[in-house]
Amino acid sequence: MFVKPKNGRSVPDPARGDLLPEEGRNVEESQYWYRREIDGDIEIVQPENVGEPEKKVTAK
């Protein structure tokens, strides 16, 4: 799942041992991240490139 911190929030990422960057990142879905969302620390978003199928190039 892709998460971003809400404005002005510093949110620890326990799996990486650092803070969640402002632009967000993919994280493993867990109770930790759902609690952060309920607390108003993060938002769960669809990254811009997700949902668009990749174009496959085939040699002819």
PDB file of N, CA, C, O and CB in Angstrom:
ATOM      1  N   MET A   1       0.850  -1.164   0.000  1.00  0.00           N
ATOM      2  CA  MET A   1       0.000   0.000   0.000  1.00  0.00           C
ATOM      3  C   MET A   1       0.895   1.226   0.000  1.00  0.00           C
ATOM      4  O   MET A   1       2.016   1.179   0.507  1.00  0.00           O
ATOM      5  CB  MET A   1      -0.967  -0.002   1.214  1.00  0.00           C
ATOM      6  N   PHE A   2       0.414   2.309  -0.558  1.00  0.00           N
ATOM      7  CA  PHE A   2       1.199   3.531  -0.678  1.00  0.00           C
ATOM      8  C   PHE A   2       0.651   4.543   0.315  1.00  0.00           C
ATOM      9  O   PHE A   2      -0.543   4.842   0.309  1.00  0.00           O
ATOM     10  CB  PHE A   2       1.163   4.093  -2.137  1.00  0.00           C
ATOM     11  N   VAL A   3       1.526   5.073   1.170  1.00  0.00           N
ATOM     12  CA  VAL A   3       1.098   6.020   2.196  1.00  0.00           C
ATOM     13  C   VAL A   3       1.944   7.287   2.133  1.00  0.00           C
ATOM     14  O   VAL A   3       3.109   7.259   1.738  1.00  0.00           O
ATOM     15  CB  VAL A   3       1.190   5.383   3.594  1.00  0.00           C
ATOM     16  N   LYS A   4       1.332   8.394   2.531  1.00  0.00           N
ATOM     17  CA  LYS A   4       2.006   9.694   2.603  1.00  0.00           C
ATOM     18  C   LYS A   4       1.693  10.316   3.953  1.00  0.00           C
ATOM     19  O   LYS A   4       0.579  10.172   4.457  1.00  0.00           O
ATOM     20  CB  LYS A   4       1.561  10.640   1.431  1.00  0.00           C
ATOM     21  N   PRO A   5       2.667  11.010   4.549  1.00  0.00           N
ATOM     22  CA  PRO A   5       2.363  11.714   5.796  1.00  0.00           C
ATOM     23  C   PRO A   5       1.480  12.924   5.509  1.00  0.00           C
ATOM     24  O   PRO A   5       1.615  13.572   4.471  1.00  0.00           O
ATOM     25  CB  PRO A   5       3.665  12.152   6.512  1.00  0.00           C
ATOM     26  N   LYS A   6       0.587  13.216   6.426  1.00  0.00           N
ATOM     27  CA  LYS A   6      -0.216  14.432   6.287  1.00  0.00           C
ATOM     28  C   LYS A   6       0.694  15.621   6.577  1.00  0.00           C
ATOM     29  O   LYS A   6       1.732  15.472   7.221  1.00  0.00           O
ATOM     30  CB  LYS A   6      -1.467  14.418   7.251  1.00  0.00           C
ATOM     31  N   ASN A   7       0.306  16.789   6.107  1.00  0.00           N
ATOM     32  CA  ASN A   7       1.137  17.993   6.220  1.00  0.00           C
ATOM     33  C   ASN A   7       1.675  18.218   7.623  1.00  0.00           C
ATOM     34  O   ASN A   7       0.928  18.218   8.602  1.00  0.00           O
ATOM     35  CB  ASN A   7       0.350  19.200   5.795  1.00  0.00           C
ATOM     36  N   GLY A   8       2.978  18.408   7.698  1.00  0.00           N
ATOM     37  CA  GLY A   8       3.616  18.729   8.965  1.00  0.00           C
ATOM     38  C   GLY A   8       3.866  17.555   9.880  1.00  0.00           C
ATOM     39  O   GLY A   8       4.331  17.747  11.003  1.00  0.00           O
ATOM     40  N   ARG A   9       3.577  16.354   9.445  1.00  0.00           N
ATOM     41  CA  ARG A   9       3.743  15.177  10.304  1.00  0.00           C
ATOM     42  C   ARG A   9       5.066  14.480  10.013  1.00  0.00           C
ATOM     43  O   ARG A   9       5.468  14.342   8.858  1.00  0.00           O
ATOM     44  CB  ARG A   9       2.574  14.195  10.111  1.00  0.00           C
ATOM     45  N   SER A  10       5.730  14.046  11.069  1.00  0.00           N
ATOM     46  CA  SER A  10       6.906  13.186  10.966  1.00  0.00           C
ATOM     47  C   SER A  10       6.464  11.810  11.430  1.00  0.00           C
ATOM     48  O   SER A  10       6.137  11.611  12.600  1.00  0.00           O
ATOM     49  CB  SER A  10       8.127  13.733  11.821  1.00  0.00           C
ATOM     50  N   VAL A  11       6.456  10.867  10.507  1.00  0.00           N
ATOM     51  CA  VAL A  11       5.918   9.543  10.800  1.00  0.00           C
ATOM     52  C   VAL A  11       7.028   8.506  10.664  1.00  0.00           C
ATOM     53  O   VAL A  11       7.571   8.329   9.573  1.00  0.00           O
ATOM     54  CB  VAL A  11       4.730   9.204   9.858  1.00  0.00           C
ATOM     55  N   PRO A  12       7.376   7.818  11.754  1.00  0.00           N
ATOM     56  CA  PRO A  12       8.401   6.779  11.669  1.00  0.00           C
ATOM     57  C   PRO A  12       7.933   5.597  10.824  1.00  0.00           C
ATOM     58  O   PRO A  12       6.769   5.200  10.868  1.00  0.00           O
ATOM     59  CB  PRO A  12       8.784   6.300  13.067  1.00  0.00           C
ATOM     60  N   ASP A  13       8.866   5.049  10.059  1.00  0.00           N
ATOM     61  CA  ASP A  13       8.622   3.811   9.314  1.00  0.00           C
ATOM     62  C   ASP A  13       9.433   2.727  10.015  1.00  0.00           C
ATOM     63  O   ASP A  13      10.642   2.632   9.803  1.00  0.00           O
ATOM     64  CB  ASP A  13       9.023   3.946   7.771  1.00  0.00           C
ATOM     65  N   PRO A  14       8.795   1.911  10.843  1.00  0.00           N
ATOM     66  CA  PRO A  14       9.538   0.939  11.649  1.00  0.00           C
ATOM     67  C   PRO A  14      10.260  -0.119  10.822  1.00  0.00           C
ATOM     68  O   PRO A  14      11.266  -0.664  11.277  1.00  0.00           O
ATOM     69  CB  PRO A  14       8.603   0.263  12.603  1.00  0.00           C
ATOM     70  N   ALA A  15       9.783  -0.420   9.639  1.00  0.00           N
ATOM     71  CA  ALA A  15      10.431  -1.431   8.802  1.00  0.00           C
ATOM     72  C   ALA A  15      11.758  -0.935   8.244  1.00  0.00           C
ATOM     73  O   ALA A  15      12.668  -1.730   8.009  1.00  0.00           O
ATOM     74  CB  ALA A  15       9.511  -1.837   7.660  1.00  0.00           C
ATOM     75  N   ARG A  16      11.877   0.368   8.031  1.00  0.00           N
ATOM     76  CA  ARG A  16      13.101   0.930   7.447  1.00  0.00           C
ATOM     77  C   ARG A  16      13.952   1.688   8.456  1.00  0.00           C
ATOM     78  O   ARG A  16      15.115   1.992   8.187  1.00  0.00           O
ATOM     79  CB  ARG A  16      12.748   1.849   6.308  1.00  0.00           C
ATOM     80  N   GLY A  17      13.386   1.990   9.601  1.00  0.00           N
ATOM     81  CA  GLY A  17      14.153   2.697  10.623  1.00  0.00           C
ATOM     82  C   GLY A  17      14.377   4.164  10.322  1.00  0.00           C
ATOM     83  O   GLY A  17      15.316   4.768  10.840  1.00  0.00           O
ATOM     84  N   ASP A  18      13.523   4.748   9.489  1.00  0.00           N
ATOM     85  CA  ASP A  18      13.635   6.173   9.194  1.00  0.00           C
ATOM     86  C   ASP A  18      12.237   6.785   9.180  1.00  0.00           C
ATOM     87  O   ASP A  18      11.260   6.142   9.562  1.00  0.00           O
ATOM     88  CB  ASP A  18      14.361   6.410   7.832  1.00  0.00           C
ATOM     89  N   LEU A  19      12.158   8.036   8.734  1.00  0.00           N
ATOM     90  CA  LEU A  19      10.858   8.703   8.650  1.00  0.00           C
ATOM     91  C   LEU A  19      10.272   8.526   7.256  1.00  0.00           C
ATOM     92  O   LEU A  19      10.999   8.452   6.266  1.00  0.00           O
ATOM     93  CB  LEU A  19      10.988  10.205   8.994  1.00  0.00           C
ATOM     94  N   LEU A  20       8.969   8.462   7.199  1.00  0.00           N
ATOM     95  CA  LEU A  20       8.261   8.383   5.933  1.00  0.00           C
ATOM     96  C   LEU A  20       8.523   9.676   5.159  1.00  0.00           C
ATOM     97  O   LEU A  20       8.278  10.759   5.690  1.00  0.00           O
ATOM     98  CB  LEU A  20       6.728   8.151   6.154  1.00  0.00           C
ATOM     99  N   PRO A  21       9.015   9.593   3.915  1.00  0.00           N
ATOM    100  CA  PRO A  21       9.293  10.823   3.165  1.00  0.00           C
ATOM    101  C   PRO A  21       8.004  11.558   2.790  1.00  0.00           C
ATOM    102  O   PRO A  21       6.935  10.953   2.710  1.00  0.00           O
ATOM    103  CB  PRO A  21      10.094  10.501   1.899  1.00  0.00           C
ATOM    104  N   GLU A  22       8.120  12.870   2.562  1.00  0.00           N
ATOM    105  CA  GLU A  22       6.951  13.691   2.222  1.00  0.00           C
ATOM    106  C   GLU A  22       6.225  13.184   0.991  1.00  0.00           C
ATOM    107  O   GLU A  22       5.000  13.276   0.909  1.00  0.00           O
ATOM    108  CB  GLU A  22       7.369  15.125   2.001  1.00  0.00           C
ATOM    109  N   GLU A  23       6.975  12.644   0.023  1.00  0.00           N
ATOM    110  CA  GLU A  23       6.345  12.149  -1.202  1.00  0.00           C
ATOM    111  C   GLU A  23       5.695  10.784  -1.020  1.00  0.00           C
ATOM    112  O   GLU A  23       5.022  10.285  -1.921  1.00  0.00           O
ATOM    113  CB  GLU A  23       7.367  12.073  -2.310  1.00  0.00           C
ATOM    114  N   GLY A  24       5.897  10.184   0.151  1.00  0.00           N
ATOM    115  CA  GLY A  24       5.292   8.895   0.455  1.00  0.00           C
ATOM    116  C   GLY A  24       6.125   7.731  -0.049  1.00  0.00           C
ATOM    117  O   GLY A  24       7.146   7.920  -0.710  1.00  0.00           O
ATOM    118  N   ARG A  25       5.674   6.515   0.274  1.00  0.00           N
ATOM    119  CA  ARG A  25       6.351   5.310  -0.201  1.00  0.00           C
ATOM    120  C   ARG A  25       5.439   4.109  -0.040  1.00  0.00           C
ATOM    121  O   ARG A  25       4.446   4.147   0.686  1.00  0.00           O
ATOM    122  CB  ARG A  25       7.673   5.086   0.556  1.00  0.00           C
ATOM    123  N   ASN A  26       5.801   3.051  -0.731  1.00  0.00           N
ATOM    124  CA  ASN A  26       5.111   1.778  -0.577  1.00  0.00           C
ATOM    125  C   ASN A  26       5.552   1.145   0.723  1.00  0.00           C
ATOM    126  O   ASN A  26       6.744   1.095   1.027  1.00  0.00           O
ATOM    127  CB  ASN A  26       5.388   0.835  -1.775  1.00  0.00           C
ATOM    128  N   VAL A  27       4.599   0.666   1.485  1.00  0.00           N
ATOM    129  CA  VAL A  27       4.885  -0.015   2.747  1.00  0.00           C
ATOM    130  C   VAL A  27       4.073  -1.298   2.795  1.00  0.00           C
ATOM    131  O   VAL A  27       3.084  -1.453   2.080  1.00  0.00           O
ATOM    132  CB  VAL A  27       4.562   0.898   3.973  1.00  0.00           C
ATOM    133  N   GLU A  28       4.502  -2.203   3.638  1.00  0.00           N
ATOM    134  CA  GLU A  28       3.754  -3.438   3.814  1.00  0.00           C
ATOM    135  C   GLU A  28       2.489  -3.138   4.610  1.00  0.00           C
ATOM    136  O   GLU A  28       2.540  -2.480   5.649  1.00  0.00           O
ATOM    137  CB  GLU A  28       4.616  -4.519   4.523  1.00  0.00           C
ATOM    138  N   GLU A  29       1.375  -3.619   4.122  1.00  0.00           N
ATOM    139  CA  GLU A  29       0.096  -3.399   4.793  1.00  0.00           C
ATOM    140  C   GLU A  29       0.148  -4.021   6.181  1.00  0.00           C
ATOM    141  O   GLU A  29       0.458  -5.203   6.331  1.00  0.00           O
ATOM    142  CB  GLU A  29      -1.079  -3.991   3.967  1.00  0.00           C
ATOM    143  N   SER A  30      -0.160  -3.210   7.202  1.00  0.00           N
ATOM    144  CA  SER A  30      -0.124  -3.723   8.574  1.00  0.00           C
ATOM    145  C   SER A  30      -1.019  -2.880   9.472  1.00  0.00           C
ATOM    146  O   SER A  30      -1.486  -1.802   9.103  1.00  0.00           O
ATOM    147  CB  SER A  30       1.324  -3.735   9.119  1.00  0.00           C
ATOM    148  N   GLN A  31      -1.233  -3.414  10.656  1.00  0.00           N
ATOM    149  CA  GLN A  31      -2.039  -2.717  11.651  1.00  0.00           C
ATOM    150  C   GLN A  31      -1.388  -1.379  12.019  1.00  0.00           C
ATOM    151  O   GLN A  31      -2.085  -0.404  12.299  1.00  0.00           O
ATOM    152  CB  GLN A  31      -2.222  -3.595  12.909  1.00  0.00           C
ATOM    153  N   TYR A  32      -0.061  -1.336  12.018  1.00  0.00           N
ATOM    154  CA  TYR A  32       0.664  -0.100  12.340  1.00  0.00           C
ATOM    155  C   TYR A  32       0.202   1.042  11.433  1.00  0.00           C
ATOM    156  O   TYR A  32      -0.133   2.126  11.912  1.00  0.00           O
ATOM    157  CB  TYR A  32       2.192  -0.312  12.198  1.00  0.00           C
ATOM    158  N   TRP A  33       0.187   0.790  10.117  1.00  0.00           N
ATOM    159  CA  TRP A  33      -0.176   1.855   9.183  1.00  0.00           C
ATOM    160  C   TRP A  33      -1.651   2.205   9.276  1.00  0.00           C
ATOM    161  O   TRP A  33      -2.003   3.373   9.111  1.00  0.00           O
ATOM    162  CB  TRP A  33       0.167   1.448   7.761  1.00  0.00           C
ATOM    163  N   TYR A  34      -2.516   1.255   9.529  1.00  0.00           N
ATOM    164  CA  TYR A  34      -3.938   1.573   9.707  1.00  0.00           C
ATOM    165  C   TYR A  34      -4.153   2.409  10.967  1.00  0.00           C
ATOM    166  O   TYR A  34      -5.019   3.283  10.987  1.00  0.00           O
ATOM    167  CB  TYR A  34      -4.775   0.279   9.781  1.00  0.00           C
ATOM    168  N   ARG A  35      -3.375   2.151  12.014  1.00  0.00           N
ATOM    169  CA  ARG A  35      -3.465   2.991  13.225  1.00  0.00           C
ATOM    170  C   ARG A  35      -2.993   4.408  12.922  1.00  0.00           C
ATOM    171  O   ARG A  35      -3.593   5.369  13.403  1.00  0.00           O
ATOM    172  CB  ARG A  35      -2.624   2.386  14.382  1.00  0.00           C
ATOM    173  N   ARG A  36      -1.934   4.556  12.136  1.00  0.00           N
ATOM    174  CA  ARG A  36      -1.446   5.890  11.774  1.00  0.00           C
ATOM    175  C   ARG A  36      -2.519   6.646  10.992  1.00  0.00           C
ATOM    176  O   ARG A  36      -2.674   7.855  11.160  1.00  0.00           O
ATOM    177  CB  ARG A  36      -0.140   5.791  10.943  1.00  0.00           C
ATOM    178  N   GLU A  37      -3.258   5.935  10.138  1.00  0.00           N
ATOM    179  CA  GLU A  37      -4.333   6.586   9.383  1.00  0.00           C
ATOM    180  C   GLU A  37      -5.453   7.031  10.323  1.00  0.00           C
ATOM    181  O   GLU A  37      -5.945   8.154  10.207  1.00  0.00           O
ATOM    182  CB  GLU A  37      -4.891   5.633   8.299  1.00  0.00           C
ATOM    183  N   ILE A  38      -5.856   6.175  11.241  1.00  0.00           N
ATOM    184  CA  ILE A  38      -6.915   6.514  12.201  1.00  0.00           C
ATOM    185  C   ILE A  38      -6.500   7.705  13.063  1.00  0.00           C
ATOM    186  O   ILE A  38      -7.329   8.553  13.396  1.00  0.00           O
ATOM    187  CB  ILE A  38      -7.246   5.297  13.097  1.00  0.00           C
ATOM    188  N   ASP A  39      -5.213   7.769  13.426  1.00  0.00           N
ATOM    189  CA  ASP A  39      -4.706   8.872  14.242  1.00  0.00           C
ATOM    190  C   ASP A  39      -4.549  10.169  13.449  1.00  0.00           C
ATOM    191  O   ASP A  39      -4.291  11.221  14.035  1.00  0.00           O
ATOM    192  CB  ASP A  39      -3.376   8.488  14.852  1.00  0.00           C
ATOM    193  N   GLY A  40      -4.702  10.108  12.119  1.00  0.00           N
ATOM    194  CA  GLY A  40      -4.585  11.306  11.297  1.00  0.00           C
ATOM    195  C   GLY A  40      -3.166  11.649  10.909  1.00  0.00           C
ATOM    196  O   GLY A  40      -2.904  12.768  10.470  1.00  0.00           O
ATOM    197  N   ASP A  41      -2.232  10.707  11.061  1.00  0.00           N
ATOM    198  CA  ASP A  41      -0.832  10.968  10.730  1.00  0.00           C
ATOM    199  C   ASP A  41      -0.519  10.763   9.252  1.00  0.00           C
ATOM    200  O   ASP A  41       0.377  11.415   8.716  1.00  0.00           O
ATOM    201  CB  ASP A  41       0.059  10.081  11.556  1.00  0.00           C
ATOM    202  N   ILE A  42      -1.243   9.871   8.591  1.00  0.00           N
ATOM    203  CA  ILE A  42      -0.970   9.554   7.192  1.00  0.00           C
ATOM    204  C   ILE A  42      -2.265   9.487   6.405  1.00  0.00           C
ATOM    205  O   ILE A  42      -3.362   9.480   6.963  1.00  0.00           O
ATOM    206  CB  ILE A  42      -0.207   8.230   7.072  1.00  0.00           C
ATOM    207  N   GLU A  43      -2.101   9.438   5.084  1.00  0.00           N
ATOM    208  CA  GLU A  43      -3.215   9.122   4.209  1.00  0.00           C
ATOM    209  C   GLU A  43      -2.766   7.998   3.288  1.00  0.00           C
ATOM    210  O   GLU A  43      -1.616   7.954   2.850  1.00  0.00           O
ATOM    211  CB  GLU A  43      -3.686  10.377   3.397  1.00  0.00           C
ATOM    212  N   ILE A  44      -3.687   7.099   3.006  1.00  0.00           N
ATOM    213  CA  ILE A  44      -3.417   6.006   2.085  1.00  0.00           C
ATOM    214  C   ILE A  44      -3.841   6.492   0.710  1.00  0.00           C
ATOM    215  O   ILE A  44      -4.985   6.903   0.517  1.00  0.00           O
ATOM    216  CB  ILE A  44      -4.170   4.679   2.498  1.00  0.00           C
ATOM    217  N   VAL A  45      -2.921   6.445  -0.244  1.00  0.00           N
ATOM    218  CA  VAL A  45      -3.187   6.990  -1.577  1.00  0.00           C
ATOM    219  C   VAL A  45      -2.816   5.979  -2.652  1.00  0.00           C
ATOM    220  O   VAL A  45      -2.104   5.004  -2.410  1.00  0.00           O
ATOM    221  CB  VAL A  45      -2.412   8.302  -1.791  1.00  0.00           C
ATOM    222  N   GLN A  46      -3.320   6.248  -3.835  1.00  0.00           N
ATOM    223  CA  GLN A  46      -2.907   5.495  -5.010  1.00  0.00           C
ATOM    224  C   GLN A  46      -1.781   6.297  -5.643  1.00  0.00           C
ATOM    225  O   GLN A  46      -1.995   7.450  -6.020  1.00  0.00           O
ATOM    226  CB  GLN A  46      -4.109   5.252  -6.021  1.00  0.00           C
ATOM    227  N   PRO A  47      -0.591   5.727  -5.771  1.00  0.00           N
ATOM    228  CA  PRO A  47       0.461   6.469  -6.471  1.00  0.00           C
ATOM    229  C   PRO A  47       0.040   6.712  -7.919  1.00  0.00           C
ATOM    230  O   PRO A  47      -0.749   5.951  -8.478  1.00  0.00           O
ATOM    231  CB  PRO A  47       1.811   5.700  -6.417  1.00  0.00           C
ATOM    232  N   GLU A  48       0.562   7.761  -8.513  1.00  0.00           N
ATOM    233  CA  GLU A  48       0.119   8.184  -9.836  1.00  0.00           C
ATOM    234  C   GLU A  48       0.290   7.111 -10.903  1.00  0.00           C
ATOM    235  O   GLU A  48      -0.506   7.047 -11.840  1.00  0.00           O
ATOM    236  CB  GLU A  48       0.864   9.412 -10.245  1.00  0.00           C
ATOM    237  N   ASN A  49       1.310   6.270 -10.779  1.00  0.00           N
ATOM    238  CA  ASN A  49       1.560   5.282 -11.822  1.00  0.00           C
ATOM    239  C   ASN A  49       0.887   3.939 -11.559  1.00  0.00           C
ATOM    240  O   ASN A  49       1.014   3.028 -12.377  1.00  0.00           O
ATOM    241  CB  ASN A  49       3.033   5.076 -11.974  1.00  0.00           C
ATOM    242  N   VAL A  50       0.185   3.791 -10.461  1.00  0.00           N
ATOM    243  CA  VAL A  50      -0.506   2.540 -10.172  1.00  0.00           C
ATOM    244  C   VAL A  50      -1.852   2.547 -10.873  1.00  0.00           C
ATOM    245  O   VAL A  50      -2.520   3.579 -10.940  1.00  0.00           O
ATOM    246  CB  VAL A  50      -0.681   2.336  -8.645  1.00  0.00           C
ATOM    247  N   GLY A  51      -2.243   1.412 -11.387  1.00  0.00           N
ATOM    248  CA  GLY A  51      -3.524   1.305 -12.053  1.00  0.00           C
ATOM    249  C   GLY A  51      -3.436   1.474 -13.552  1.00  0.00           C
ATOM    250  O   GLY A  51      -4.378   1.145 -14.273  1.00  0.00           O
ATOM    251  N   GLU A  52      -2.311   1.985 -14.033  1.00  0.00           N
ATOM    252  CA  GLU A  52      -2.115   2.115 -15.464  1.00  0.00           C
ATOM    253  C   GLU A  52      -1.298   0.916 -15.928  1.00  0.00           C
ATOM    254  O   GLU A  52      -0.184   0.710 -15.446  1.00  0.00           O
ATOM    255  CB  GLU A  52      -1.411   3.464 -15.827  1.00  0.00           C
ATOM    256  N   PRO A  53      -1.822   0.137 -16.839  1.00  0.00           N
ATOM    257  CA  PRO A  53      -1.058  -1.023 -17.293  1.00  0.00           C
ATOM    258  C   PRO A  53       0.211  -0.595 -18.013  1.00  0.00           C
ATOM    259  O   PRO A  53       0.234   0.402 -18.735  1.00  0.00           O
ATOM    260  CB  PRO A  53      -1.911  -1.897 -18.211  1.00  0.00           C
ATOM    261  N   GLU A  54       1.262  -1.368 -17.799  1.00  0.00           N
ATOM    262  CA  GLU A  54       2.519  -1.067 -18.471  1.00  0.00           C
ATOM    263  C   GLU A  54       2.401  -1.449 -19.932  1.00  0.00           C
ATOM    264  O   GLU A  54       1.776  -2.451 -20.281  1.00  0.00           O
ATOM    265  CB  GLU A  54       3.702  -1.806 -17.803  1.00  0.00           C
ATOM    266  N   LYS A  55       3.006  -0.642 -20.775  1.00  0.00           N
ATOM    267  CA  LYS A  55       2.995  -0.945 -22.200  1.00  0.00           C
ATOM    268  C   LYS A  55       4.112  -1.934 -22.482  1.00  0.00           C
ATOM    269  O   LYS A  55       5.270  -1.702 -22.136  1.00  0.00           O
ATOM    270  CB  LYS A  55       3.155   0.347 -23.062  1.00  0.00           C
ATOM    271  N   LYS A  56       3.749  -3.027 -23.107  1.00  0.00           N
ATOM    272  CA  LYS A  56       4.737  -4.048 -23.434  1.00  0.00           C
ATOM    273  C   LYS A  56       5.237  -3.816 -24.850  1.00  0.00           C
ATOM    274  O   LYS A  56       4.462  -3.576 -25.776  1.00  0.00           O
ATOM    275  CB  LYS A  56       4.142  -5.472 -23.285  1.00  0.00           C
ATOM    276  N   VAL A  57       6.533  -3.892 -24.987  1.00  0.00           N
ATOM    277  CA  VAL A  57       7.145  -3.730 -26.297  1.00  0.00           C
ATOM    278  C   VAL A  57       7.527  -5.114 -26.791  1.00  0.00           C
ATOM    279  O   VAL A  57       8.239  -5.854 -26.113  1.00  0.00           O
ATOM    280  CB  VAL A  57       8.390  -2.774 -26.245  1.00  0.00           C
ATOM    281  N   THR A  58       7.055  -5.448 -27.960  1.00  0.00           N
ATOM    282  CA  THR A  58       7.396  -6.751 -28.528  1.00  0.00           C
ATOM    283  C   THR A  58       8.130  -6.551 -29.837  1.00  0.00           C
ATOM    284  O   THR A  58       7.776  -5.685 -30.637  1.00  0.00           O
ATOM    285  CB  THR A  58       6.133  -7.616 -28.739  1.00  0.00           C
ATOM    286  N   ALA A  59       9.144  -7.351 -30.043  1.00  0.00           N
ATOM    287  CA  ALA A  59       9.910  -7.277 -31.287  1.00  0.00           C
ATOM    288  C   ALA A  59       9.155  -8.022 -32.380  1.00  0.00           C
ATOM    289  O   ALA A  59       8.591  -9.091 -32.147  1.00  0.00           O
ATOM    290  CB  ALA A  59      11.340  -7.867 -31.102  1.00  0.00           C
ATOM    291  N   LYS A  60       9.153  -7.448 -33.560  1.00  0.00           N
ATOM    292  CA  LYS A  60       8.464  -8.100 -34.680  1.00  0.00           C
ATOM    293  C   LYS A  60       9.455  -8.577 -35.700  1.00  0.00           C
ATOM    294  O   LYS A  60       9.066  -9.152 -36.717  1.00  0.00           O
ATOM    295  CB  LYS A  60       7.459  -7.157 -35.333  1.00  0.00           C
TER     296      LYS A  60
END
